[in-house]
Amino acid sequence: MHWTRLPSMGPLRWEVDVLLVEDDAVTAEMYATQLRAAGWVGGVAEDGLKALGAARRKRPRLILLDVQLAHLDGLTVLEHLLRQLIASEPAVIMLSNSDSPEVVERALMGGARDLLRKSNTTPSQLVAKVAEVLGRDELSRSLTTAIE
């Protein structure tokens, strides 16, 4: 899957809704197909280094980030993202097949909104989680703007 090109929306806007970071091509295509069908604009990065570059260039609203990746693991990518991209504040949901309490704790303490176990998460459940997180963020921004 390639990025959908959008016109520039200014420095404070997101160019894509969702960046899916997944090194397994079958899993990536399965999730990406469902996200596209639900109307989310986005793309896929296959490893940790590509994820950092894509996040800087495309400023996604949400990053679905696999824990086990080539070059940089997902937890290290999470640390870099939150240090480098704080201005755009992307939400991050970690994806893993591990149920290790240490992995879950590092992900959540590191700033991830949630950690979903891939083997227990259907594509439609993933889309529902994306809608929940992005919908909640949209409501929060609307309320903040109304108060100001």
C-alpha positions as CSV (number, residue, x, y, z in Angstrom):
1,M,0.0,0.0,0.0
2,H,1.3,3.4,-0.9
3,W,0.6,6.8,0.7
4,T,-2.4,8.6,-0.6
5,R,-1.2,12.1,-1.7
6,L,-3.2,15.0,-0.3
7,P,-2.8,18.7,-0.8
8,S,-0.8,20.5,1.9
9,M,-3.1,21.6,4.7
10,G,-0.7,23.8,6.6
11,P,1.9,23.1,9.3
12,L,-0.6,22.3,12.1
13,R,-2.8,19.9,10.1
14,W,-2.4,16.2,9.6
15,E,-1.8,14.9,6.1
16,V,-3.0,11.4,6.9
17,D,-5.3,9.9,9.5
18,V,-3.4,6.6,10.2
19,L,0.1,5.3,9.9
20,L,0.3,1.6,10.2
21,V,3.7,0.3,11.2
22,E,3.8,-3.5,10.6
23,D,6.5,-5.7,9.2
24,D,4.4,-8.6,8.3
25,A,3.0,-8.0,4.8
26,V,-0.1,-10.1,5.2
27,T,-1.1,-8.5,8.5
28,A,-0.4,-5.1,7.1
29,E,-2.5,-5.6,4.1
30,M,-5.4,-7.1,6.1
31,Y,-5.5,-4.1,8.5
32,A,-4.8,-1.6,5.8
33,T,-7.7,-2.9,3.6
34,Q,-10.1,-2.6,6.4
35,L,-8.9,0.9,7.4
36,R,-9.2,2.1,3.7
37,A,-12.7,0.6,3.5
38,A,-13.7,2.5,6.6
39,G,-12.5,5.8,5.0
40,W,-9.3,6.4,6.9
41,V,-6.5,7.9,4.8
42,G,-3.1,6.6,5.6
43,G,-0.1,4.4,4.7
44,V,2.2,1.6,5.9
45,A,5.7,1.6,7.1
46,E,7.5,-1.8,7.2
47,D,10.2,-1.1,9.9
48,G,11.1,1.3,12.7
49,L,13.3,3.6,10.7
50,K,10.7,4.0,7.9
51,A,8.1,4.7,10.6
52,L,10.1,7.6,12.0
53,G,10.6,9.1,8.6
54,A,7.0,8.7,7.6
55,A,5.7,10.1,10.8
56,R,7.9,13.3,10.4
57,R,6.8,13.7,6.7
58,K,3.1,12.8,7.0
59,R,2.2,13.9,10.5
60,P,-0.4,11.2,11.1
61,R,-3.2,11.7,13.7
62,L,-2.7,8.1,14.9
63,I,0.1,5.6,14.6
64,L,-0.6,1.9,14.9
65,L,2.8,0.6,15.9
66,D,4.0,-3.0,16.0
67,V,6.3,-3.8,18.9
68,Q,8.6,-6.2,17.1
69,L,10.2,-4.4,14.0
70,A,13.4,-4.5,12.1
71,H,16.0,-1.8,12.6
72,L,14.3,-0.2,15.6
73,D,11.7,-2.0,17.8
74,G,8.3,-0.4,18.3
75,L,9.0,0.6,21.9
76,T,12.1,2.5,20.8
77,V,10.2,4.1,18.0
78,L,7.5,5.2,20.5
79,E,10.2,6.9,22.6
80,H,11.6,8.8,19.6
81,L,8.1,9.8,18.3
82,L,7.1,11.3,21.6
83,R,10.4,13.2,21.9
84,Q,10.5,14.5,18.4
85,L,6.8,14.9,17.4
86,I,5.3,16.4,20.5
87,A,4.0,19.4,18.5
88,S,1.8,17.2,16.3
89,E,0.8,14.9,19.2
90,P,0.0,11.7,17.3
91,A,-1.9,9.2,19.3
92,V,-0.1,5.8,19.4
93,I,-1.7,2.3,19.7
94,M,0.8,-0.5,20.0
95,L,0.2,-3.8,18.3
96,S,1.8,-7.0,19.6
97,N,1.5,-10.7,19.8
98,S,3.2,-10.6,23.2
99,D,1.2,-10.6,26.4
100,S,4.3,-9.9,28.4
101,P,3.5,-7.6,31.3
102,E,6.8,-5.8,30.8
103,V,5.9,-5.0,27.2
104,V,2.5,-3.8,28.1
105,E,3.9,-1.6,30.9
106,R,6.6,-0.1,28.8
107,A,4.1,0.7,26.0
108,L,1.6,2.4,28.3
109,M,4.1,4.1,30.5
110,G,5.9,5.3,27.3
111,G,2.8,7.1,26.1
112,A,0.8,4.6,24.0
113,R,-2.9,4.9,24.3
114,D,-3.4,1.2,24.3
115,L,-1.7,-2.1,23.3
116,L,-3.8,-4.5,21.2
117,R,-2.8,-8.2,20.9
118,K,-2.8,-8.8,17.1
119,S,-3.9,-12.4,17.4
120,N,-7.0,-11.3,19.3
121,T,-7.8,-8.2,17.2
122,T,-9.8,-8.5,14.0
123,P,-9.5,-5.9,11.3
124,S,-13.0,-4.6,12.2
125,Q,-12.0,-4.3,15.9
126,L,-8.9,-2.4,14.9
127,V,-11.1,0.0,12.9
128,A,-13.4,0.5,15.8
129,K,-10.5,1.3,18.1
130,V,-9.2,3.8,15.5
131,A,-12.6,5.5,15.3
132,E,-12.8,5.5,19.1
133,V,-9.4,7.2,19.6
134,L,-9.7,9.6,16.7
135,G,-13.3,10.5,17.5
136,R,-12.4,11.2,21.1
137,D,-9.4,13.4,20.1
138,E,-11.7,15.3,17.6
139,L,-14.2,15.9,20.4
140,S,-11.5,17.0,22.8
141,R,-10.1,19.5,20.2
142,S,-13.6,20.8,19.5
143,L,-14.3,21.4,23.2
144,T,-10.9,23.1,23.7
145,T,-11.5,25.4,20.8
146,A,-15.0,26.2,22.0
147,I,-13.7,27.1,25.5
148,E,-11.0,29.4,24.1
